[in-house]
């Protein structure tokens, strides 16, 4: 079905400069070096600053950030509601940034389901007519099939008994259910939801979120802009945007008490490193100069015992950090950290000086790391004695 929607698969994509370039990865949605600048009375304002991000099929991604951070503009790059000032947007093998307005409207109708915060149901059409409209526009299904499909979708969101009512005759939560049904009218592979629960009570919001989870389980890719931190924690992946840039998800996971701006500052300082299975990342007894966060694989914590063999006392997985003991207390490394034999490991390193600068601005984060460091020191002592 995806090949029918997007055309024959092409092994090459065109970059933002219009030159042919090899595909960066096998991602379903890819934004390459996206810059978006708006002209205002006060001059040009850059909302997105060189965004590079991809989304895979079947992912449920929460896009979060403060008001004005650029999250809705990012989503609008994918839907084509806004065009990038520079950069490239690919959905499957379609260069969205190159489509004409007419091509974009047809492509969007067939391949994207969009759910807005304020529903955007046409007030003069009944609920079933609102759902049939995208099918009519894209000339999909026969007239009889459209009506049957629209009723089926209303049943799916438990709104079939209201099929012939106007939107004003039902509640906001019910309108959002219908809006979701409308987004599924042409069975698109991607659902884009911009603050879909922002105007709903908690019970209705939970119901809408459960519907999204069901759609993801059926293979849909959903990108959801949200301010609701409790919902954001339940998605497969969170994309945090601050000042028009993407914050490293690993920094956000490892150091959640930092402000978004502090996370972004550390994101700029990350030094990626890769290690083959069994390779040493830091050596016990060596001088410490970097703080590390695991981004792929598993790390072993290894202690050397003077009268015995080396022993693995614990492990670090994705989103966990190490190197904090020497950063806070000085001295040489108290343990060896190496890549597990199970597979390769990737980490990002942050220079102690920059890390300490940020911790000086966040006492809460420093205290939390201090507690972890004390626990690990005690664990190391116990490991050597056992």
C-alpha positions in Angstrom: 0.0 0.0 0.0 2.8 2.4 0.9 4.4 1.9 -2.6 1.0 2.7 -4.2 0.7 5.9 -2.1 4.2 7.2 -2.6 5.2 5.6 -5.9 8.1 3.3 -6.7 10.8 3.3 -4.1 13.8 5.4 -5.1 17.2 4.6 -3.5 18.3 8.2 -3.7 16.9 11.4 -2.4 17.6 15.0 -3.3 19.2 17.2 -0.7 18.2 20.7 0.3 20.5 22.2 -2.4 18.8 20.2 -5.1 21.7 17.9 -5.8 21.3 14.2 -5.7 22.5 12.6 -2.4 22.3 9.1 -1.0 19.5 8.3 1.5 20.7 9.2 5.0 18.8 6.3 6.6 15.7 4.1 6.2 13.5 6.5 8.2 9.9 7.1 7.0 9.9 10.9 7.6 13.2 12.8 7.4 13.8 16.5 7.9 17.2 17.6 6.7 18.8 20.9 7.8 15.5 22.7 8.1 15.6 26.5 8.6 12.4 28.6 8.8 12.5 32.3 8.9 9.5 34.6 9.2 9.5 38.3 8.2 8.1 40.6 10.9 7.7 44.3 11.4 10.8 44.1 13.6 12.8 42.2 11.0 13.5 38.6 10.2 12.8 36.0 13.0 14.3 32.5 12.7 11.9 29.9 14.2 13.7 26.7 13.2 17.5 26.6 13.2 19.0 23.8 11.1 16.7 20.9 12.3 17.8 17.4 11.5 15.4 14.7 12.6 13.8 11.5 11.4 10.8 9.4 12.4 10.3 5.7 11.7 7.2 3.8 10.7 4.9 2.9 13.6 6.4 5.4 16.0 4.4 7.4 18.5 6.4 10.6 19.0 5.5 13.4 21.4 6.8 16.9 20.3 7.2 19.1 23.4 8.6 22.5 24.2 7.5 25.9 25.6 5.2 28.2 23.6 7.2 29.8 20.8 9.9 27.1 20.8 9.0 26.1 17.2 7.3 22.8 17.8 4.1 23.6 15.8 6.2 25.2 13.0 8.2 21.9 12.9 5.0 19.9 12.4 3.9 22.3 9.7 7.0 21.5 7.7 5.8 17.9 7.4 2.2 18.8 6.5 3.2 21.5 4.1 1.2 24.1 5.8 4.5 26.0 6.1 7.4 25.8 3.7 11.0 25.7 4.9 13.2 28.7 4.1 15.9 26.1 3.3 16.3 22.4 3.8 14.4 19.3 2.7 11.4 17.4 4.0 10.9 13.8 2.9 7.9 11.6 3.7 8.6 8.2 2.2 10.0 9.0 -1.2 8.1 12.2 -1.6 10.0 15.5 -1.5 7.3 17.5 0.3 9.3 20.7 0.1 9.2 20.6 -3.8 5.5 19.9 -4.3 3.4 22.7 -5.9 0.3 23.8 -3.9 -2.0 21.7 -6.0 0.3 18.6 -5.7 0.6 19.2 -2.0 -3.1 19.4 -1.4 -3.7 16.0 -3.1 -0.7 14.4 -1.5 -1.7 15.6 1.9 -5.2 14.4 1.5 -4.1 10.9 0.7 -1.1 10.5 3.0 -1.6 12.6 6.1 -4.4 12.8 8.7 -4.3 16.1 10.6 -5.9 16.6 14.0 -6.1 20.2 15.2 -6.5 21.6 18.7 -9.7 23.4 17.8 -11.2 20.5 15.8 -11.7 22.5 12.5 -14.9 20.7 11.6 -17.0 22.5 9.0 -20.0 23.9 10.9 -22.5 23.7 8.0 -21.8 20.0 7.3 -23.1 17.1 9.4 -20.5 14.9 11.2 -20.7 12.2 8.5 -20.4 14.7 5.8 -17.3 16.1 7.5 -15.7 12.7 7.4 -16.7 12.1 3.8 -15.2 15.4 2.6 -11.6 14.2 2.4 -12.7 11.2 0.4 -14.6 13.4 -2.0 -11.7 15.8 -2.4 -9.2 13.0 -3.2 -11.7 11.1 -5.3 -11.2 8.0 -3.2 -13.8 5.2 -2.9 -17.2 5.1 -4.6 -20.0 7.3 -3.2 -21.6 4.4 -1.5 -18.2 3.2 0.0 -17.6 6.8 1.3 -20.8 6.8 3.3 -20.2 3.3 4.6 -16.6 4.1 5.5 -17.6 7.3 7.2 -20.2 5.5 9.3 -17.6 2.8 10.2 -15.2 5.5 11.4 -17.9 7.1 13.5 -18.6 3.8 15.1 -14.9 3.4 15.7 -14.9 6.6 17.8 -18.3 5.8 19.4 -20.1 8.6 17.6 -22.3 6.8 15.1 -25.6 7.8 16.8 -24.6 11.5 16.2 -23.8 11.0 12.5 -26.4 13.4 11.1 -25.9 16.2 13.7 -24.0 19.4 13.1 -20.8 20.0 15.1 -22.4 22.6 17.2 -24.8 20.0 18.6 -22.1 18.0 20.3 -19.4 18.6 23.0 -15.8 19.6 22.4 -14.6 16.1 23.3 -17.0 14.6 20.9 -15.9 17.0 18.2 -12.3 15.9 18.7 -13.4 12.2 18.3 -15.0 13.1 15.0 -11.9 15.1 14.0 -9.8 12.0 14.6 -12.3 9.9 12.5 -12.0 12.5 9.7 -8.2 12.2 9.9 -8.5 8.5 9.1 -10.9 8.9 6.2 -8.4 8.0 3.5 -6.4 5.5 5.7 -3.3 7.6 5.8 0.0 6.1 7.1 0.8 9.3 9.2 -1.3 11.2 11.8 -0.2 14.7 12.8 -1.9 16.0 15.9 -1.3 19.5 17.1 -2.3 19.9 20.8 -5.2 17.4 20.3 -6.1 17.3 24.0 -5.3 20.9 24.9 -9.0 22.0 25.3 -10.3 18.7 26.7 -10.9 17.6 30.3 -8.6 14.9 31.7 -11.0 12.0 31.2 -11.7 12.9 27.6 -8.0 13.5 27.0 -7.1 10.1 28.3 -9.7 8.5 25.9 -8.3 10.4 22.9 -4.7 9.3 23.9 -5.9 5.6 24.1 -7.3 5.9 20.6 -3.9 7.1 19.4 -2.2 4.2 21.1 -4.5 1.8 19.3 -3.8 3.4 16.0 0.0 3.1 16.6 -0.5 -0.6 17.4 -2.1 -0.9 14.0 0.9 0.5 12.3 0.1 4.2 12.0 2.9 6.8 12.6 1.7 9.6 15.0 3.4 12.9 15.7 1.7 14.7 18.6 2.5 18.2 19.8 1.5 18.4 23.4 2.0 20.5 26.6 0.8 17.6 28.7 3.9 16.2 30.4 2.0 13.2 31.7 1.0 12.2 28.2 4.4 13.0 26.8 6.0 10.4 29.1 3.8 7.6 27.6 4.8 7.9 24.0 7.5 5.8 22.3 9.8 8.8 21.9 9.9 12.4 23.0 11.3 15.2 20.8 12.1 18.3 22.9 12.5 21.6 21.1 14.0 24.7 22.6 14.7 28.0 20.8 14.1 26.4 17.4 16.6 23.6 18.0 16.2 19.9 19.0 17.5 19.0 22.5 19.4 15.7 22.7 16.9 13.1 24.0 19.7 11.5 26.0 20.5 14.7 27.8 16.8 15.2 28.6 16.5 11.6 29.9 19.7 11.7 32.0 19.3 15.2 33.4 15.5 15.9 33.5 15.7 18.6 36.1 17.6 21.0 33.9 15.8 23.8 32.1 15.2 23.4 28.4 17.8 26.1 27.7 20.4 24.3 29.9 19.7 21.0 28.1 20.2 22.8 24.8 23.5 24.3 26.0 24.8 20.8 26.8 23.4 19.4 23.5 25.8 21.9 21.8 28.7 20.4 23.7 28.2 16.7 23.0 31.1 14.7 21.6 29.9 11.4 20.2 32.1 8.3 20.7 31.7 4.7 19.5 33.2 1.5 21.0 33.3 -2.1 19.8 32.2 -4.9 22.1 34.6 -5.3 25.0 36.4 -2.1 24.3 37.4 0.1 27.3 35.7 3.5 27.5 37.4 4.7 30.7 40.2 3.0 32.6 40.4 2.7 36.4 43.2 4.9 37.8 43.2 7.3 34.8 42.5 11.0 35.1 38.9 12.0 34.5 38.0 14.9 32.3 34.6 14.0 30.7 31.1 13.1 31.8 29.4 10.4 29.7 25.8 9.5 28.7 25.0 6.1 27.1 23.1 6.5 23.8 23.3 2.9 22.5 24.2 -0.5 24.0 25.2 -1.6 27.5 28.3 -0.6 29.5 29.8 -2.9 32.1 31.2 -1.4 35.4 34.4 -3.4 36.1 36.3 -3.3 39.4 39.9 -4.5 39.9 40.4 -6.5 43.1 44.1 -6.7 44.2 43.8 -10.4 45.3 41.3 -11.6 42.8 40.1 -11.3 39.2 38.3 -8.2 37.8 34.6 -8.3 38.5 31.6 -6.7 36.8 29.5 -5.1 39.5 26.8 -3.3 37.5 25.7 -2.0 34.1 24.8 1.3 32.4 22.1 1.4 29.7 20.7 4.0 27.4 20.1 7.3 29.1 22.3 6.6 32.1 25.5 8.5 32.8 28.9 7.9 34.4 32.0 9.9 35.2 30.2 11.9 37.8 32.3 10.8 40.8 35.6 12.2 39.6 33.8 15.4 38.3 32.4 16.1 41.8 35.1 14.7 44.0 38.3 14.9 41.9 41.0 12.2 41.8 41.4 9.3 39.3 38.8 7.0 37.9 37.5 4.6 40.5 36.3 1.9 38.1 36.8 0.7 34.5 33.8 1.2 32.2 33.8 -0.9 29.0 31.4 -1.9 26.2 29.5 -5.1 26.9 30.5 -8.1 24.9 26.9 -8.3 23.8 27.3 -5.5 21.2 28.8 -2.1 20.3 28.3 0.9 22.5 27.8 4.6 21.7 28.1 7.4 24.2 28.2 11.2 24.2 30.9 13.0 26.2 30.7 16.4 27.9 33.7 18.3 29.1 33.8 18.6 32.9 34.3 22.4 32.7 31.0 22.8 30.7 29.2 20.3 32.8 30.2 22.0 36.0 29.1 25.4 34.6 25.6 24.1 34.0 25.4 22.3 37.4 26.4 25.6 39.0 23.1 27.0 37.5 21.0 24.0 38.7 21.6 23.1 42.4 18.7 20.6 42.2 20.5 18.7 39.4 23.8 18.8 41.2 22.3 17.4 44.4 20.6 14.6 42.5 23.9 13.6 40.8 25.7 13.9 44.1 23.3 11.3 45.6 23.9 9.0 42.7 27.7 9.4 43.1 27.6 8.5 46.8 25.5 5.4 46.1 28.0 4.3 43.4 31.0 4.9 45.7 29.4 2.6 48.3 28.6 0.1 45.6 32.2 0.1 44.5 33.5 -0.4 48.0 31.1 -3.3 48.5 32.1 -4.8 45.2 35.8 -4.9 46.1 35.2 -6.4 49.5 32.8 -9.2 48.3 
